[in-house]
Amino acid sequence: MMDQLKDERLQVREKNHFLDLLIQASPQGVIILDFDDKITEVNPSGLRLLSINNINDVKNKKLDESGINIGDQLSKLKQGEDVVIRSSGITMYRCSRSSFIDRGFAHPFILIEELTHELLKIEKKSYEGIIRMMAHEVNNSVGAVSSTLNVISDILQQNENSELIDVLPAVDASFDRCKHLGHFISNFAEVVKIPEPSVSDVSINELARSVETLSRAECLKRNINLNLNLTTGKDLACIDSIQFEQVLVNIVKNAYEAIDKNGDINIITTSQPLSITIEDNGPDIPEETKQKLFTPFFTTKQTGQGIGLMFVREVLLNHNCKFDLKSENGWTKFEIFF
């Protein structure tokens, strides 16, 4: 009996050791909770996926009190529930809550798997196909209609006594409308045709100064203070400077349009980690809007097309940058990590 108990005890130890190794090596994030739903352990993949620098920062805290980006959504997961959660940036996670039996009680844990790249590839393939089809059909139609309207306009202008001369303004307006429509659809096509980045070592401090120079006049007109807070350490990033300058100009433009008048915009660079942040003290972004901001064609502007942040998203993804958009303590921050 003693030998049998020793064997069983050894087997349990070996199984527990194997389980520990499996959890540590798993590509999925694992958050283990105690009976009060407080965090007791997070495996290395979980720390990486959730950008947790130190396990002690979240240990013995409830998910919604831990400071984890998606902590609130994770805290609402029910036993056996399997959902896709989106962070404030574009990162998407498949999260499921389950449990194992410990001392006769159900011991909860959460599995986290990042789906961002897979879902974005599917999404991009879908909207690229739609845009190409739209551009082909619209450009062909607009070209033919514009040509016809041009001919009609020339004929009417040559026959000033014609009874149809009153139609000329309508013909010219229709021609202008066709031109605007062609420009409108070409904006969408440009997002699909973003070239691969031509990278070199670029000073993000110099990039920030360039963006400040380009945006200064508009900010002065709106009585907005545009401030630089630049690192004195390493500031070289391997990026396409032209594409990145346009990205930062777009983000600053969104910031001063959100403020409208009388406010502050800060452009901040850091060395460890190498990053650039653009923050403004305009109105907070509602959570529902924040979840949709990087969705293709979504816009909150009356005359917007929803392609500005699409362009930003594609360029940052092509550079393998991590980025996040969040509102806290009266500031909206767009953070980019190289």
Order of alpha helices (4+ residues) and beta strands (2+ residues): alpha-beta-beta-alpha-alpha-beta-beta-beta-alpha-alpha-beta-alpha-beta-beta-alpha-beta-beta-alpha-alpha-beta-beta
